[in-house]
């Protein structure tokens, strides 16, 4: 997790912190209850909601699972109304400096649509583990644009190289690892059940 010196009131990090607090409050959960459900310490959750920490991809994945949302949907909730045309310069980008993961929401989710497109990059040697599917049965297609990524789904490791596409329904944990030597860049298509 990245410590933040200042979270500007209108920044994505500040809106994300506020939204995480709203989701917990909407459910009537205390920080202790959310900590029990997510297996994240109460103090870490409190600092996240106050905007003192920026969550890692893995931590945000845990919270998305608890709240029954994809990461894209949660990040959309902190953005303004999504336009039909999303110019490259306006596509929201989220970085997890700790893991070397960068996520660009190329085609953000929309309430009237079930699919979205994400561009992901992982540095050589970087790995991300998601402990559970954010929404059970979510359909995912991973198309590698550059490099190689190893994706573990249902206990099977798939080596996906440039031009290859791996498609699956996610019902449990998953793991993304970039074996190198360079970074991997891929398009992830997500379709809600």
N, C-alpha and C positions, 0 to 999 in steps of 0.2 A: 504494500500500500504506500502511496505517495503522501507525505505530509504536505499540507498546503499552508503557506504563510498567510494568504488572504484569499477568501473566496468572494469574488465580486458578486453583488446581489443578483445581477442578471446573467451570470455565467452559467454554462451547462452544469458545472459541478455544483453550484449553489442550487439550481433548480432540481438536480438529481437528489441532492441531500434533502430538500424540502419534500419531494415526492416520496422518498423512502419513508420519511416520517408520517406523511399522509396515509400511505398504504397500511402502516402499522396501526395508526389511530382508527382508520376505517374499520378495521377488524376488531377493535377493542382490545388489542394485545398490549401488554406492558413490554418494556425492553427485556425483562426476564423471560417472558413467554416467547418472544421472537428469538431470543438467544437459545432457548431450549429447542425450538423448532428448526433453527438454521445451523445449530452447533457453532455459532460465532459468539465470541465473548460479548457480554453486555457493554463493557467499556468501549469496544471497537464499534459496536452498533451505535452507541451514543455519539461517538466522535464522527461517525459517518453522517448521521442525521444533522449534526451541527455544522457539517462542512469542513471539519478539521482534518479529515482523511479523504483521499480519493480512492474508491474501491478498486481492487485488482479484478481482472476478468473472472477468476475463479470465485472470488467472494461475491461479485455481482451475480454470477451464475447461481450460487447457493440461494441468494435472496430472490432471484427470479423464480427459482423452483418453489420456494416457500409461498410466493405470491401468485404462482400459476401463470407466469408471463414469460414470453421470450425476451431476450435482452433487447432486441430491436423494438419490441412494443413498449418496454419500460422507457427506453431512451426516446422514443417518439412522444411519450407522455410528457416529457420535459421540453419538447420542442413546440414551436408554434404550429398552426394549421398547415398540414403538408400540401404543397402545390402539386399539380399534375405533372408539370415539367420541373425536374430537379437538376439545375445546372451543376456541373462538377464543383464549382466554387462554393455552392450552398449545401453540399451533402455533408451532414454532420459526421465529424470524425471524433472517435474516442480512443485514447491511448492508455495502455497499461504499461508504464515504463518498467515496472518490476519484471514482467514476463517477456517484454519485447513484442507485444501484440498491439497491432493497430487495426481498428475496425471502422470502415467507412460505410455509412448507410446510403447505398447507391439509389435504391428504390424503397423509401421508408414505408412501413406498414400504414395501412389506412383502414378505417372502420368498415368500408364497403368491399374490401379486398382481402383475400386469404393468403396471398403470396407477397414476398418481399425479396430484395436482392441486397446482399452485403458483400463488400470486398474486404478480405482479411489479409494481413501480412504478419508473418512470424519471422523473427530473426533466427539465424542458424543456431541450433542448440536449444531454442526456446520450446517450452511445452506448456499446455493448458489442459487442466482436467476439470470436467464438469461432472459433478457427483450424481446428477439425475437430469432427466429431460425436463425442460421448463414446462412443457405441455406434453403429456404422454401421447405418443403416436404422431408427433409432428414430423412431417416429411422434409428431408433435407437432401439437396444435391450439391456436391462440392466439385467444382470444375477448376482444376489447377491451371493458372495462366503462366506462372514462372516458378521454377524450382520443384521441390518434392516435399510432400507432407505425409507423415504416417498417422492414420486415423484409426483409433480403436473403437469399435462399436460391437456390442454383444459379445465381448471377449475376443474378437477377431481383429488382428492388426492388418490394415490395408495400406499398402504403399501406393500413393497416388502421385503420378509424375505429370509434368507439363503436358497439357492436352487431354489427360485422363479425367473422367468424371465418376465419382462415387455417389450412389444414391441409396437412401435407406430411410426407414421410419425409426425414429428415436424413442425408446421406451425406458431407457436407463442411463447409466453413465456413459461418457464418451471422453476421449483423450486425443488431443492434437499435438503432434511433435514434428518439428522441422529438423531433420537430421543434418542438413547442410549439404554442400559446403556453403552455399549462399542462402539468402532468405527465400521464403516461399510466399507467393501472392496467389490468392484464389478467389473465385466468386462462389458465394454460398447462397443458394436459393432455398428459402424457407417457405413451406406451405402448411398452414394450420389445418388440423383435421376437420 
